[in-house]
Amino acid sequence: PTYARLVRLDPCTGDASPLEPHGIQGVCGITTAPDGGVFAVENVGDTLLKVDPGTGMATSIGPLGFDLGACGLAWDCSTNRPVGIDSTTGDVFWIDIQSGSATTCPTCSSSIPQ
């Protein structure tokens, strides 16, 4: 199988340097917290990962609590936690960075056609 590569990207020059081996499979979203922490979600085991920005090695924090399809991830500065979207279901969710547990936002709409 072919797995995605994780790279360190210089935003000013566009230079990319690989971070391997990273031990990550099926990542569908990655984000950076204001303190420099890097988090990813993977849809193979439906878990939240903490990624070491120096080495790229990932550590599992915990299960999201649902079957994640194709997704994206960003940092929500207003709630200080990752926010994700499952494009398979259209659900928007927040993730607890201590447990990995996800909570669906009942009032959020992704406006993704089903």
N, C-alpha and C positions, 0 to 999 in steps of 0.2 A: 504493500500500500504506500501511497504518497501522502506525506503529512505536510502541513503548512510550515513555513519557516518563520521563526521569530527573529526580528532584526532590531538593532538600535538605529534609529533614524535621526540624523542631524537636521533639524528643521531649517537651518540657514543654508546649508550646502546641498542637502538632499542625499548626502552620502549615507549608505546603509552598511552596517557591519553585522554579520550573523551572530546570534547568541545560541550556540548549540553545544551539547545536546540540551534540549529544554524539557523533555519529558511531558509535553503537552500533546493531546490528541483531540481533535474535534472542537477546537476553540471557535466560537462564533461571535465573540465580543470581548473587547479588552478596553480598559480605561485606566486613567491615572488620577489618584486622589490629590488634593491640594498639598498634602504633606510629602508627596512623591511616591506613595504606595501604589503599586500596580496590581490590578485585579483583572481576572478573566473569568468568563463562564464557558463551560464546555458542554456540548450536547451529546456526548457519548455516555457519560455517567451522570449528567444533569447536576453538576456541582460548581461551586464558586472556588476559584483558585487564587492564591496569593503568589505573585510572580516576583522573584528577586530581580530588580532592574539591572544589577551588575552582572549576573550570570545567566539570567533567563530561566533558571530552574523554578518549577512551580510546586507549590504545596497545597494540598486540598484543605479547604477550610470546612466545607460541609455541603450536604445535599440541598438543592434548591427546594425540593418538596413537590416537584411536578416534572412531567416529561417535556423537556424543552426542545422545540423544533429549531428552525433557522432563527438567528437572533442578532441583536446589536446591543451594545452596552455603552453607557456614558456615565459621567459623574454628575449627580444632582447637588449643586452647591447649596440649594435652599434647605435640603434635608440632610446634607452631609453623608450621602450614601450612594452606592451605584443604583442606577435606574436602567432597566432593560426593556426590550421589546421582543416578543416572540412573534415573528412574522407569519408563522404557521397558523396561530390562533388570533393574532391581533392584540393579545394581552400586553399591557404595560405593567411592569412590576418593579418594586424596590427590593434590595437585598441587604440583609443584616450582615455586616462584615465580620462579626464575631462568630456567628453560627453558620452562615451560608444560606439561611432560610429566606425564601422569597415571599413577598406579600403582594398580591395583585391589587392594582389601583382600580377601585370600582367606578370612579368618576372620570378616568382617563380614557381617551379614545385614540387609537393609533391611525385611524382613517385608512387602514390598509384594505383594499378590496379583497373579499374572500372568494 
